[in-house]
C-alpha cells in the first residue's frame, strides 16, 4: 500500500520537527518526507490540509477486557476505539480473567490482536500467580511469550518479601516492573480521596499515605536491587515529590499519570458521579495542579488514558458500590491538547508525552516520525469541536466523566503499519 499524505502540518516530538510537509508511505514505512522517492505512484492520496500529522499515539494503560470481561467490552471493540483515538501502540495490564500469568494466554492475546485491525498490542504480564501476591510467575518465560513488562495492575501486594524477590528476579534478566503504588492496608476499603468531599458525602476514604507509604517501600527496594521500575498513575503531590527526589538520586524509575487526573479532582465526585470513581482516586485541586506542573518540568514522563471500559449496570450503582474506571482511549488526545492550551505548552511538546516518551518506557520502536521509520501515523484536526456522548464513543464502555463536555481536537485518520485502520 502506497500512500501520499499532502499538505499536513507534520509534527515529530522526538526531533522537534513542526513544518508543513508531504509524507510518502510504502511497505509499512515512511519512504519520503517533503519529497517522494523516484517513481512513487500512490494507491491513495490523503489531503491533510488543516490537519496535524504526528506519530501514532502510544498508550501505557488500556484494558482490553479479554479474556473474561467480554460483558464490559471486547478486544475488537476496544482495538477499534483505540484506533479511533489515534493510538497505534498500547500496553494492556494483566488484570484479565484469568490474569495474564501463563505464556499460552499471552500468545493467544497477541495472536488475536495481530489478526484484527487496530493498534500493536504489548501485554504486561502478571508479576505474581493469579495476581494474588504470593508466588512469582515465570517472568523469563512470559517475556519470551511477548510480555514487555510485569505488574500487579491494581491488585495490592502485601508481602514485601515477594516484592523484593520480584525486583531481584527482574534485575537479573533486566526486565522492567510496573507498579501502582498503593499500600496493602491504608485506605483498603476506600473509594474517594481523604478530603472535604469524602467527609461531606460520607464516603470511605483513601488518604495520600496509601500512595506515599507504598512508594517509600518501592523506592527503597529499587535502591537495593537496581531493578528498573515504572510507577503507574501517580495521583498526589507528595508522591510526585518523592519520585522527583528519586530521579535526582539517579534511581532507574519512570512514572506516568492518567489523563483524568490531569483535569479532574475530588470536587468532581461531589454529586456522587460514579464515572468519577477511579483507581487511584481523584485527589485535591492542589494535587491535580502539582501533577500538571510535574508534566511541565519533566518529573512525570508520560500521560496514559488509563482506559477501563465498564458496563452500564456496574456504574448505575451507589458511588461506593460502583465499579471503578473510566473509558479513555478516544479522549487521550483531545484532553492532552486541552491541558496544553491551558498550560501554554507548545503542541510539539505536549504530543511528546503521548508518543515517543511512553514508547521509550515500553522500549519499542514507535512514537517517532522519520525517514525509514514505521508508518504508524495519526492525522487529527486540532480545531474540530465535538461533544462527548455515548454515541460519539466507539468503545463499548460509555463510562466517561466528560459526558456532555465539548472538546477540541478530533482524529480523522489513523495509519498502522502503513494501512488505513481508521477514517472519520
C-alpha positions as CSV (number, residue, x, y, z in Angstrom):
1,X,0.0,0.0,0.0
2,X,1.5,3.3,-1.1
3,X,0.0,6.5,0.5
4,X,0.7,10.1,-0.2
5,X,-0.3,12.5,2.6
6,X,-0.1,16.0,1.4
7,X,-0.2,19.5,2.9
8,X,-0.3,18.4,6.5
9,X,1.4,20.1,9.5
10,X,3.9,17.4,10.3
11,X,4.9,17.2,14.0
12,X,7.5,14.8,15.3
13,X,8.0,15.5,19.0
14,X,11.1,13.3,19.2
15,X,13.1,15.5,16.8
16,X,11.2,18.8,17.4
17,X,10.0,18.9,13.7
18,X,7.0,21.1,13.2
19,X,6.6,22.0,9.5
20,X,4.1,21.7,6.6
21,X,5.4,18.7,4.6
22,X,4.2,15.9,2.4
23,X,4.7,12.3,3.7
24,X,5.1,9.3,1.4
25,X,4.4,5.8,2.8
26,X,5.2,2.4,1.2
27,X,5.6,-1.2,2.6
28,X,4.7,0.0,6.1
29,X,7.4,2.6,6.3
30,X,7.9,6.3,5.7
31,X,9.8,6.5,2.5
32,X,9.6,10.2,1.9
33,X,9.4,13.4,3.9
34,X,8.8,16.5,1.8
35,X,9.6,14.7,-1.4
36,X,8.7,11.2,-2.6
37,X,11.2,8.7,-4.0
38,X,11.6,8.5,-7.7
39,X,8.8,6.7,-9.5
40,X,6.5,6.8,-6.5
41,X,2.9,6.2,-7.6
42,X,0.4,6.2,-4.6
43,X,-2.6,3.9,-4.3
44,X,-4.2,6.6,-2.1
45,X,-3.8,10.3,-1.6
46,X,-4.9,11.9,1.6
47,X,-5.4,15.7,1.7
48,X,-4.2,16.7,5.1
49,X,-4.8,20.5,4.7
50,X,-5.7,21.8,8.1
51,X,-4.6,18.6,9.8
52,X,-1.7,17.7,12.1
53,X,0.2,14.6,11.1
54,X,2.1,13.1,14.0
55,X,3.4,9.7,15.1
56,X,0.7,7.4,16.3
57,X,-0.1,7.7,20.0
58,X,1.4,5.2,22.4
59,X,-0.8,4.4,25.5
60,X,0.6,2.7,28.6
61,X,-2.7,1.6,30.2
62,X,-5.5,0.2,28.0
63,X,-7.7,-2.6,29.4
64,X,-9.0,-4.6,26.5
65,X,-11.2,-6.7,28.8
66,X,-10.3,-10.0,27.2
67,X,-10.2,-12.7,28.3
68,X,-13.0,-12.8,30.9
69,X,-14.5,-9.3,30.7
70,X,-16.5,-9.5,27.4
71,X,-19.6,-8.3,29.2
72,X,-17.8,-4.9,29.6
73,X,-16.0,-4.7,26.2
74,X,-14.4,-6.9,23.6
75,X,-11.0,-7.0,22.1
76,X,-12.4,-6.0,18.7
77,X,-14.4,-3.0,20.1
78,X,-11.6,-1.6,22.1
79,X,-9.0,-2.0,19.4
80,X,-11.3,-0.1,17.1
81,X,-11.8,2.6,19.8
82,X,-8.1,2.9,20.3
83,X,-7.6,3.4,16.6
84,X,-10.4,6.0,16.6
85,X,-8.3,7.8,19.2
86,X,-5.2,7.8,17.1
87,X,-3.4,5.1,19.2
88,X,-1.2,2.8,17.2
89,X,0.6,1.0,20.1
90,X,-0.7,0.1,23.5
91,X,0.1,-1.8,26.7
92,X,-2.6,-3.8,28.3
93,X,-2.5,-4.6,32.1
94,X,-2.6,-8.2,33.3
95,X,-5.9,-7.9,35.3
96,X,-8.0,-10.0,32.9
97,X,-9.9,-13.2,33.9
98,X,-7.8,-15.3,34.2
99,X,-4.9,-12.9,34.6
100,X,-2.1,-12.9,32.1
101,X,0.2,-15.2,34.1
102,X,0.8,-18.0,31.6
103,X,2.6,-18.0,28.2
104,X,-0.3,-19.5,26.5
105,X,-2.6,-16.7,27.4
106,X,-0.1,-14.1,26.2
107,X,0.4,-15.9,22.9
108,X,-3.4,-16.2,22.4
109,X,-3.9,-12.5,23.1
110,X,-1.1,-11.4,20.7
111,X,-2.3,-13.8,18.0
112,X,-5.8,-12.5,18.1
113,X,-4.7,-8.8,18.2
114,X,-2.4,-9.3,15.3
115,X,-5.1,-10.7,13.1
116,X,-7.6,-7.9,13.5
117,X,-7.4,-4.2,12.7
118,X,-6.1,-1.9,15.4
119,X,-3.0,-0.9,17.3
120,X,0.0,-3.0,18.1
121,X,-0.6,-4.7,21.5
122,X,2.1,-5.2,24.1
123,X,0.9,-7.3,27.0
124,X,2.1,-6.6,30.6
125,X,2.4,-9.9,32.3
126,X,1.3,-10.7,35.9
127,X,4.0,-10.3,38.4
128,X,2.6,-13.0,40.7
129,X,0.5,-16.1,40.1
130,X,-3.2,-15.1,39.7
131,X,-2.2,-11.6,40.9
132,X,-2.5,-13.0,44.4
133,X,0.8,-11.6,45.6
134,X,2.1,-14.9,46.9
135,X,4.2,-16.7,44.2
136,X,6.1,-15.1,41.4
137,X,5.3,-16.0,37.8
138,X,7.9,-17.3,35.4
139,X,9.0,-13.8,34.3
140,X,11.5,-15.0,31.7
141,X,9.1,-17.4,30.1
142,X,6.4,-14.7,29.9
143,X,8.9,-12.3,28.4
144,X,9.7,-14.8,25.7
145,X,6.0,-15.2,25.0
146,X,5.7,-11.4,24.4
147,X,5.4,-9.5,27.7
148,X,7.2,-6.2,27.7
149,X,6.9,-5.7,31.5
150,X,5.4,-7.2,34.6
151,X,2.8,-5.7,37.0
152,X,0.2,-6.4,39.7
153,X,-2.2,-4.0,37.9
154,X,-4.5,-2.7,40.7
155,X,-4.1,-5.8,42.9
156,X,-2.3,-5.0,46.1
157,X,0.9,-6.7,47.0
158,X,1.0,-7.2,50.8
159,X,4.2,-9.3,51.1
160,X,7.3,-7.1,50.7
161,X,9.5,-10.2,50.7
162,X,7.7,-11.2,47.5
163,X,8.2,-7.7,46.0
164,X,11.9,-7.8,46.9
165,X,12.3,-11.2,45.2
166,X,10.4,-10.0,42.2
167,X,12.7,-7.0,41.8
168,X,15.8,-9.2,42.2
169,X,14.5,-11.6,39.6
170,X,13.6,-8.8,37.2
171,X,17.0,-7.2,37.7
172,X,18.8,-10.5,36.8
173,X,17.0,-10.6,33.4
174,X,16.9,-6.8,33.0
175,X,13.1,-6.9,32.9
176,X,11.0,-3.8,33.8
177,X,8.5,-3.9,36.6
178,X,5.5,-1.6,36.6
179,X,4.0,-0.9,40.0
180,X,0.9,1.1,41.0
181,X,1.9,2.5,44.4
182,X,-0.8,1.7,46.9
183,X,-0.4,0.3,50.4
184,X,-2.0,-3.0,51.1
185,X,-3.8,-1.8,54.2
186,X,-4.1,2.0,54.3
187,X,-7.4,3.0,52.6
188,X,-8.1,-0.6,51.8
189,X,-11.8,-0.2,51.5
190,X,-11.8,3.4,50.4
191,X,-13.3,4.8,47.3
192,X,-12.5,8.5,47.4
193,X,-9.7,10.9,48.4
194,X,-9.5,11.6,52.1
195,X,-10.6,15.2,51.9
196,X,-13.6,17.6,52.5
197,X,-15.7,16.0,49.7
198,X,-15.5,12.4,51.0
199,X,-16.1,13.7,54.6
200,X,-19.3,15.6,53.5
201,X,-20.6,12.7,51.4
202,X,-19.8,10.0,53.9
203,X,-17.6,8.0,51.6
204,X,-14.8,5.7,52.9
205,X,-11.5,7.5,52.2
206,X,-8.1,6.7,50.7
207,X,-5.5,9.1,52.2
208,X,-2.4,10.2,50.3
209,X,-0.2,8.0,52.6
210,X,-1.7,5.0,50.8
211,X,0.4,6.1,47.9
212,X,3.5,7.5,49.7
213,X,4.0,4.6,52.1
214,X,3.9,2.2,49.1
215,X,6.3,4.5,47.2
216,X,8.7,4.6,50.1
217,X,8.9,0.8,50.1
218,X,9.2,0.6,46.3
219,X,12.0,3.2,46.1
220,X,14.0,1.7,48.9
221,X,13.9,-1.7,47.2
222,X,14.8,-0.2,43.8
223,X,17.8,1.4,45.5
224,X,18.7,-2.0,47.0
225,X,18.2,-4.1,43.8
226,X,18.8,-1.7,40.9
227,X,15.7,-3.0,39.1
228,X,14.0,-0.8,36.5
229,X,10.6,0.2,37.8
230,X,7.9,2.2,36.2
231,X,5.4,3.9,38.6
232,X,2.0,3.8,37.2
233,X,-0.6,6.5,37.6
234,X,0.7,8.8,40.3
235,X,-2.1,10.8,42.0
236,X,-0.6,13.0,44.6
237,X,1.7,16.0,45.1
238,X,3.6,14.2,47.8
239,X,4.1,11.1,45.7
240,X,5.4,13.1,42.8
241,X,7.9,14.9,45.0
242,X,9.2,11.5,46.1
243,X,9.7,10.5,42.5
244,X,11.4,13.8,41.7
245,X,13.9,13.1,44.5
246,X,14.4,9.5,43.4
247,X,15.2,10.6,39.9
248,X,17.6,13.3,41.2
249,X,19.4,10.5,43.1
250,X,19.7,8.5,39.9
251,X,17.3,5.7,40.6
252,X,16.1,3.8,37.4
253,X,12.5,4.9,37.8
254,X,9.9,6.4,35.4
255,X,6.3,7.4,36.0
256,X,3.1,8.3,34.3
257,X,-0.2,10.0,35.2
258,X,-3.7,9.1,34.0
259,X,-5.3,11.8,31.8
260,X,-8.3,12.0,34.1
261,X,-6.1,13.1,37.0
262,X,-4.6,15.9,34.8
263,X,-8.1,17.6,34.6
264,X,-10.3,16.3,37.5
265,X,-10.2,16.5,41.3
266,X,-12.2,15.4,44.3
267,X,-14.6,18.2,43.6
268,X,-15.9,16.2,40.5
269,X,-17.1,13.5,42.8
270,X,-19.3,15.9,44.8
271,X,-22.5,14.8,43.0
272,X,-21.8,11.1,43.5
273,X,-21.0,10.7,39.8
274,X,-19.9,7.1,39.6
275,X,-18.0,7.8,36.4
276,X,-15.5,9.7,38.6
277,X,-15.0,6.6,40.8
278,X,-11.4,5.8,39.7
279,X,-8.3,4.0,41.0
280,X,-6.3,5.9,42.3
281,X,-9.0,8.3,43.5
282,X,-9.3,11.9,42.2
283,X,-7.4,13.9,44.7
284,X,-7.4,17.6,45.8
285,X,-7.0,20.5,43.5
286,X,-3.6,21.1,45.0
287,X,-2.6,17.5,44.0
288,X,-4.0,18.0,40.5
289,X,-2.2,21.2,39.9
290,X,1.1,19.6,41.2
291,X,0.7,16.8,38.7
292,X,0.2,19.3,35.9
293,X,3.4,21.0,37.0
294,X,5.2,17.7,37.1
295,X,4.3,17.2,33.5
296,X,5.8,20.6,32.6
297,X,9.0,20.1,34.4
298,X,9.6,16.5,33.3
299,X,9.2,14.8,36.6
300,X,6.3,12.8,35.1
301,X,7.4,11.0,31.9
302,X,4.1,10.3,30.2
303,X,0.3,10.6,30.1
304,X,-1.8,7.5,29.7
305,X,-5.5,7.0,29.1
306,X,-6.0,4.5,31.9
307,X,-8.7,3.1,29.7
308,X,-11.2,1.0,31.7
309,X,-14.5,0.3,30.0
310,X,-17.2,-0.7,32.4
311,X,-20.8,-1.8,31.6
312,X,-23.7,0.5,32.4
313,X,-25.1,-1.8,35.1
314,X,-21.8,-1.6,37.1
315,X,-21.9,2.2,37.1
316,X,-25.6,2.5,37.8
317,X,-25.0,1.8,41.5
318,X,-24.2,4.0,44.5
319,X,-20.8,5.5,44.2
320,X,-19.3,3.2,46.9
321,X,-20.6,0.1,45.2
322,X,-19.9,1.0,41.6
323,X,-17.1,-0.5,39.5
324,X,-14.1,1.9,39.3
325,X,-12.8,3.1,36.0
326,X,-13.4,5.3,33.0
327,X,-13.1,5.0,29.3
328,X,-10.2,7.0,27.9
329,X,-8.6,5.9,24.6
330,X,-10.7,8.3,22.5
331,X,-10.2,11.2,24.9
332,X,-6.4,10.9,25.4
333,X,-5.6,13.2,22.5
334,X,-8.2,16.0,23.0
335,X,-7.7,16.1,26.7
336,X,-3.9,16.3,26.3
337,X,-4.4,19.2,23.8
338,X,-6.8,20.9,26.3
339,X,-4.2,20.7,29.1
340,X,-1.5,22.0,26.8
341,X,-3.6,25.0,25.8
342,X,-4.4,25.8,29.4
343,X,-0.7,25.4,30.4
344,X,0.6,27.4,27.4
345,X,2.6,24.4,26.2
346,X,3.6,24.1,22.5
347,X,1.8,21.2,20.8
348,X,5.0,19.6,19.8
349,X,6.0,19.2,23.5
350,X,2.5,18.0,24.6
351,X,2.4,15.4,21.9
352,X,5.7,14.0,23.2
353,X,4.0,12.9,26.4
354,X,1.7,10.5,24.4
355,X,4.1,9.5,21.6
356,X,7.9,9.0,21.9
357,X,8.1,9.3,25.7
358,X,5.8,6.4,26.5
359,X,7.4,4.4,23.6
360,X,10.7,4.8,25.4
361,X,9.2,3.4,28.6
362,X,7.8,0.5,26.7
363,X,11.2,0.0,24.9
364,X,9.5,-0.2,21.5
365,X,10.4,1.4,18.1
366,X,7.4,3.7,18.0
367,X,6.4,7.3,18.7
368,X,8.6,9.0,16.2
369,X,8.3,10.1,12.6
370,X,11.3,9.9,10.4
371,X,12.5,8.6,7.0
372,X,12.6,4.8,7.1
373,X,10.6,4.7,10.3
374,X,7.4,2.8,10.9
375,X,4.3,4.3,9.2
376,X,2.2,4.5,12.3
377,X,0.5,7.9,12.0
378,X,-2.2,9.9,13.5
379,X,-3.9,12.7,11.5
380,X,-6.1,15.0,13.5
381,X,-7.9,18.3,13.2
382,X,-6.8,20.4,16.2
383,X,-9.6,22.8,15.7
384,X,-12.5,20.4,15.4
385,X,-15.0,20.6,18.3
386,X,-17.1,17.7,19.3
387,X,-19.3,16.8,22.3
388,X,-18.6,13.6,24.3
389,X,-21.7,11.5,24.2
390,X,-22.3,7.7,24.4
391,X,-23.0,7.7,20.7
392,X,-19.7,9.6,19.9
393,X,-17.6,6.9,21.6
394,X,-16.6,3.8,19.7
395,X,-15.7,1.9,22.9
396,X,-18.4,-0.3,24.4
397,X,-17.6,1.4,27.7
398,X,-19.6,4.7,27.8
399,X,-18.4,5.4,31.3
400,X,-16.8,8.8,31.0
401,X,-16.6,11.7,33.4
402,X,-16.7,14.0,30.4
403,X,-20.1,13.1,29.0
404,X,-21.7,16.3,27.8
405,X,-18.5,18.2,27.6
406,X,-17.3,19.8,24.3
407,X,-13.7,19.0,23.5
408,X,-11.4,20.3,20.7
409,X,-9.3,18.0,18.6
410,X,-10.6,15.1,16.6
411,X,-8.8,12.2,14.9
412,X,-9.5,11.9,11.2
413,X,-7.2,9.1,10.0
414,X,-5.1,6.5,11.8
415,X,-2.5,4.6,9.8
416,X,-0.9,1.5,11.3
417,X,2.0,-0.2,9.5
418,X,1.1,1.9,6.5
419,X,-2.5,0.7,6.4
420,X,-5.5,3.0,6.9
421,X,-7.1,1.4,10.0
422,X,-9.4,4.3,10.8
423,X,-11.1,7.1,8.9
424,X,-13.7,9.5,10.2
